[in-house]
């Protein structure tokens, strides 16, 4: 049976200057922009132990998961070095809303972009004896 095999892209409108918002993502999260203005993430470039996966979830209408953002979406970005990225974001004046915190499938932290969209950062880990300590 034909079926969806993954997330092919994430698209959202900027509230103001789309080039300035794209530059914020490039400067603060290290997203390498292509000449056409977006980015292409390729799984072979991901060095995480899980070899790559993408979560897909629908939240309840009254969920506060995305708060304080008023957006109806939140993007989870995989990162390769949570501690290093948190340090970089702090130096750039980006407020960490929560985290980093460890869960069974990795480390998580939450920030806001300049348009008020909540961003979830995730450093994936395989839940095994080696990673149970944090």
Secondary structure, 3 states (H helix, E strand, C coil): CCCCCCCCCCCCCCCCCHHHHHHHHHHHHCCCCCCCCCCCCCHHHCCCCCCCCCCCCCCCCCCCCCCCCCCCCCEEEECCCHHHHHHHHHHCCCCEEEEEEEECCEEEEEEECCCCCEEEEEEECCCCCCCCCC
